[in-house]
């Protein structure tokens, strides 16, 4: 019995079938829109003037155990309205055929959505693979979230902070619903008037979480005088850590004196550490000269002119900041130092031999690291011997 089945019946309604081709695991259908014109998404004016064409690849429901993909010919139209800002736009196929910016047809999206609702993420992804609908668990969850009905309850707890459209150039304001953990809106700037105007449209807000700056606080106080303002946890931790590091940095000289780490022997440093130590000494000299000028009452502008340093650095040092410390780099040998000391005390003084023995202990570093350690130990031993020879004999 002849059934009258046609390949064109696999194409969603609203599209015209042009041809078919096969690949290893799928059937590719060439389709296009049957409409002769398209509406501009900005001014909704119909246009027949075609600018160009491009190809979209859209997944569709499988057929006979094989995946079906649509090779969708998409046209770009030119908007002929003079005052419209959207000069060129792509045609839309409708939310019931191919939704905007989707890689699946509407009917396939419907199946994926119900799989995600019924089974969740990983189980639905495993079952969809058996149905010839290869989608990941993240995709399933995204579809469920996207198609979920947004709650219409009024905003009660919001978080406000700035964010960058383009870092160091343009900043805006982001407003989040902290109860539902979602973004509410993005404001075009960080101005107090803009934030105040938006908050005034939501009088039900009773808690505003913000940074510790004054701009958002002033806007919230004027727009919602009865709302409670709290500092968000991230800014509290950031400010607390910055204050702690600043306090430690200011007291670093006294800390080093207390632990006995103020004296550094440059002869025992590696080549890289010597370069860093020279830069440290230069910074210390600059800080000392600026501190002396500040104590003499020289204005900051004059200190900048005399020393050639930036005004920001001079201001920072004049306020007690800008302290520096010299730290030796962390070494991969730190966990193997007891073994190395034991081998050194046992008479093994060859760097290559020590490296081979360390490799047997699971060491993954290079020979150069062990050679630098042995060189430093020899220099320490020679320095101690020279100091003993230079000391005067007792009784003189």
N, C-alpha and C positions, 0 to 999 in steps of 0.2 A: 504494500500500500504506500502510495506516495503521500508524503505529509505536507509538501509545499513550504518546507523550512527555508528561510533565506538568511544569509549572513547579516544583511542590513537590519534584520529584526533585533540583533544584539546591540544596536546603537541606541542610546537614550533618545527619547523624544525631544525634538527641537534641533537635532543635528542631522546633517546630510551625510550619507555613506559614500565615500569616493573609491575605496579600494581596500585590499587586505594583503598582508604579508605575514610570513611565519618566521619565528626565530626558534632557538633550541627548546625553550620551555614556555613560550607564550605566543598568543595571536595578536597581531598589531593591526588595528583598524584605522584607516585614514578617514577622518571626519572633518567637517566644518559646520559653521552655523548656516542656517537657512535664511536668516534675516538679511535684508539688503541695506540696512542702516543701523546705526548704534547711537545711543544717547550719551552725551558728555556727562561724566559723573559729577562735575562741578556745577554746570549751569543747566543740565538736563535738556539741552537742545539736541535734536536729532541731526546727524550728519551722514552724508553719503560719500564724502570725499575720503578715499582710502590713501593713507600715507605709506604704509609698508605692511609686511606680513612676517610672522615668525611662527615657530612650531612649539607647542606645549605637549608634554607627555603626561597623560593622566591615567591612573589605574582604574579599572572597572571590575565588575563582578566576574568571577571565573566561569568558564564554560567547558563542559566535558573533561574536567580535570586539568585544564590548562588555564594559565593566567591570561587575562585579556587587558590589553593596553590600547588607549586611544591616542593616535597621533593627530592632535587637534591643531588645525590650521587657524591661527589667531590673527585678526587684522588690527592694524593701528589706523585710527581715523584722525583727521584734522578737524578741530573745532573751528567753525567759520564765524563764531560770534566775536566781534572785535574786542570787546571789553573782558572776555573770559581769560583767566590766567592759565588755564589748562589748554595749551595749544595742541598737544598730541595726547591721545588716550587710546587704550586698548579696549576692545569690545568685551562686554560682560555677557555670560551665557545664562545667567539666572541662578538663584540659590537652589532651585530644584533640579538643575542639570549638572553644572560644575560650579560650586561655590567659589567666591572670590579668593584668590591666592591659595587654592587647595590643589593637592596632587592626586586627589581621589574624586570620583563622581559623587553626587549627592546620595545615590542609592547605596554605594559602597560605604560611604561615611555613616549612613544609617545603620548598616550591619555592624560596622566596627564599634559604633557607639553602644549598641545593645550588647555586644560581646563584653565590652568593658564594664557595663553596668551589671551583667549577670555573673561574671567570673572574676573581675578585677584585672590586675596587671599581668603577672607572669602566667597564671593558668589560661587567661584569654589569649595571650600571645602564642602559647603552645598549641591551643586548639585552633587558632586562626591559621597557623602554619599547615595543619592537616586539611583545612578548608581551602587551601591555595590562596590565602589572604595574608601574605607575610607582613606583619606589622609588629613593631617592638612593644614591650610593655609600657615604655614611656609615651609612645604615640597613643596607645589606648587610653592612658590616663589623661593625656592632653585633650583628646577628643571629648572625654567625659566632662572634664572641667569646662571646656569651651561651650558645650551645649547645655550646661547646667543653668537653670534659671537663677538669675542674680537676685539676692534678697532685696526687698524694698523697705526694710526697716531703716529708720533715721540713724545717722551717724552719731555715736556717743563718745567714742574714744579714738582720737586721731593722732598720728605722728607727723611732724613737719620737719623737713630738713632741706638743705640745698643740694643740688646735683648738677652735673656738668653736661650741657649739650655738646660743648667742645671745651676741653680742659684748658684753663688759662685764657679763654676767650669769651665764652658765653655760658652763663649759669642760670638755672631756673630753680623752681621750688617743687618738691615732690610731697604729696599728701597721701598718707596710707591709713586705711582702716585697720587699727590694731586688733580689733576683736575678730575680724574675718581674715586678717593677714592678706590683704590685697591692696593694690594701688587704686586710689580714688581718682586723682587727677594730677596733671602736671601743669604748673603755672609757668608763664613765659619768662619770669624774672624773679629776683629776690627782694623786690621793693616792699616796704611795709604797707603801702597803700593797696597793692595787689593782693597780698595775703589777707589784709583786713577786709577787703571787699568780698573775698571768697568765704571767709569765716562768717561774715554777717549773713550770708545766705543759708547758713546751717546753725540756727540758734539752739538746736537740741544737743550740740556737743557740750559735754560737761568735763572732759579731761583732754588736755592738750600736752602731748609729749614733744619736747623740742630740745635743741642744743642750748648751750649756756650763753649764747650771744643775746644781745638786747633787741635785735630787729624783730624777730618772730615773737618775742615776749611782749613787746610793745603792741604789735598787731593783735595778738590774742587778748591782751588786757583791754584794748579799746573795742574790739568787736564782740568779745564774750567776757564781760566783766565778772560774771559769776562762775566761770569755768576754772577748774584747778589746773595749774601749770606744773608739770614735772619735768625733770631732766632725764633724758633717756639713758639707758644703761651703758650704751656704747660710748657716749660722750663722757659719762662719769668715769669709766675705766680709762679712757684715753687721757683725760685731764689729770687723773690721779697718777697714772704711770709717767706722764710728762713731768709732773711736779716732783715725783720721787727721783727720776733720773736727773732732774735739774739740781735737786738737793745733794745727791751723791756727787755730781760733777763739780759743784761748788766746794765740796769738802774733800776732794780727791787728794789734794796735797797732804792734808792732815791724816787721811787714811793710809796713804803710802808711808808716811813717817811712822805711824803706829805699827804697821806690819813689817817695817824694816825693808821696804822695797824702793827706797829713794835712790840707792846707789846702783848704777848699771855699768857693768864693765863692757865697753864696746868691743874689746878683743875677743869676747866670748860669743858675739853675735854672728849670725850668718850674713851673707852678702845682702840678701833681701831685707833682713832686719836692720842692717847698718843704714841702708837708704831710708827706711822709715824712721830710724832714730835721728838721723840728720835733719829730716823734716820736722820732727818733734822738737829738736833743739832750736831750730829757727822760729818755730811758732812760740816757744817759750820766751825767746828774746823779744819778739814783737809784743807779746802780752806784757812783759815786764816794762818795756819802754812806754807803752800806752798807759799802764797803771801808774808809772811815775809821773807822767804828764797830767793825768787826772788828779793825782794827789797834790800837784802844784797849782791846781785851779785853772789849768789851761782849757779854754772852751773846746767843745767837741769839733767844731768846724776847723779850728786851728790845728787840732791833733790830726784830723784827716789830711789837712794840707801838708803838715810836716812829715807824717809817716807814710802817706800814700795808700793807706788801707781804706777799705770801704767804711762809710758812715755807719752801716749796720753793725759791722764788727766792733768799731770803736764804741758805739752805744752799748753793745752787749757786754763788752769787757768793763766799761764804766759802771754797769749795774751789778757787777759781781759774777757775771757769766763768762762764757768763752774759755773756761779752764779745760786743759787737755791732759791726757795721760798716755804713756807709752805702754803698749801691750804687745808681748810676744805672741806670735800666731800659735794656734793649736796644732799639735803634731799627731800624726797617726801612731807615733811610738808611745804615747802616754800610757796605753794599757799594757805595754810590754817593757816598761822601764825596770820593774823588779828583775825580770829575766836577764835583761841586758846588764844590769849592775852585777848580778851574780856571775855572768860570763866574763865580764871585765875583771872582776876580783879574782876569778879563777885563772887569769893570765891570757885570755883571748883578746887581743888588741887589734885584730885585722878586721876592717870594715866589711869586706866581701864575705869573710867566714862568718861573722856575726849575722849578716843578712841571710846567708844560707841556713843557719840554725834557726833564725826567726821564721823563715818560710816553713820549716817543719812544725812550728808552733801555730801556724795559721795566719801569719802576717801577710798582708796583701799590698804593702807599700813597696816603693822602689829602693834600689841600692843607694841612690843619692841621699835619701833621708837618713839611712843608717850611717853613711859616710860622713854626713854633717854632724851627726851625734858623736861619732868617734873623734872627729876633729875638735869639737868643742870640749870633750873630755881631756884630750891631750893638751889643749890650750889652758884649761883650768889647772891641770897638774903642773905644767911648766910655769904658770903664773905663781902658783903656791911655792914652787922651788925657788924662783927668783926672789920672791919676797923674803924667804928664809935666809937667802944668801946676803941680802941687802941689810938685814937687821943687825945692829951692832952687838958685839959679844957682851955677855953679862959682866958686870963689874966695872964698866967704863962709863 
